[in-house]
Amino acid sequence: FLASFHDEPAIVQLQLLTGIVKLFLKKPQQTQDMVSKVLKYATEESNNHDLRDRGYIYWRLLSTDPEKTKQVVLGDKPGIRDDSQVIE
C-alpha cells in the first residue's frame, strides 16, 4: 500500500498516515521503516497541505516525546453528544 501512496486519494493518504503512526506507537520495532517512509512522503513529496501539515505534526510529536505522542494519538476520545434537540 505504500508503493501506491501517491496514487491514492487525499483522504486515503491521510488515513494511511494516521494508521501507520498508530501502528508505530504500538509496535515501534517492526514499523520503524514504514513510519519513516510515510512521514517522508507526507512532508517532502506531497502537494496536499492537509497531509503535509499532519505529517509535520506527527513528526514533531514523535521526535520530541513518543510517550506523550501515545497519549495524544492513542488516547481515549470523548463521546459526542448532541443536545441541540433537547427541550427543557
HULINUR-V66558 format. One record per residue. OMEGA is omega in whole degrees, 0 to 359 (999 if undefined). BURIAL is 1 if it has 24 or more other ideal C-beta (glycine too) atoms within 12 Angstrom, else 0. D_CENTER is the distance of its C-alpha to the mean C-alpha in Angstrom with 1 decimal. Layout:
# HULINUR-V66558
((OMEGA,BURIAL,D_CENTER) (OMEGA,BURIAL,D_CENTER))
This chain:
# HULINUR-V66558
((176,0,15.5) (179,1,14.3) (181,0,17.9) (184,0,17.6) (183,1,14.1) (181,0,16.0) (183,0,18.1) (174,0,15.7) (184,0,15.5) (181,0,12.9) (178,0,11.6) (177,0,11.3) (178,1,9.5) (180,1,6.8) (176,0,6.9) (179,1,7.3) (181,1,4.5) (180,1,2.4) (181,1,6.0) (177,1,6.9) (178,1,5.3) (178,1,6.9) (178,0,9.8) (180,1,10.2) (179,1,10.7) (182,0,13.2) (186,0,14.9) (183,0,14.6) (184,0,17.9) (189,0,17.3) (181,0,13.9) (181,0,14.4) (182,0,15.4) (181,1,12.7) (178,1,9.8) (180,0,12.3) (184,1,13.0) (176,1,9.7) (176,1,9.1) (178,0,12.8) (185,1,12.6) (187,1,10.1) (186,1,12.0) (188,0,15.5) (183,0,16.1) (174,1,14.6) (182,0,16.8) (184,0,14.4) (180,0,14.0) (179,0,11.1) (180,1,9.0) (179,1,10.7) (179,0,10.3) (177,1,6.5) (178,1,6.9) (178,0,9.8) (178,1,8.6) (181,1,6.3) (180,1,9.5) (178,0,11.8) (182,1,10.7) (183,1,10.9) (181,0,14.1) (183,0,15.8) (182,0,15.5) (180,0,13.5) (176,0,15.4) (178,0,14.5) (177,1,10.7) (180,0,11.5) (182,0,13.4) (188,0,10.9) (184,1,7.8) (183,0,10.4) (178,0,13.2) (178,0,15.4) (179,0,15.0) (177,0,18.4) (179,0,20.3) (179,0,20.9) (176,0,24.6) (179,0,26.7) (185,0,30.0) (182,0,31.0) (182,0,33.5) (177,0,35.1) (182,0,38.7) (999,0,40.2))
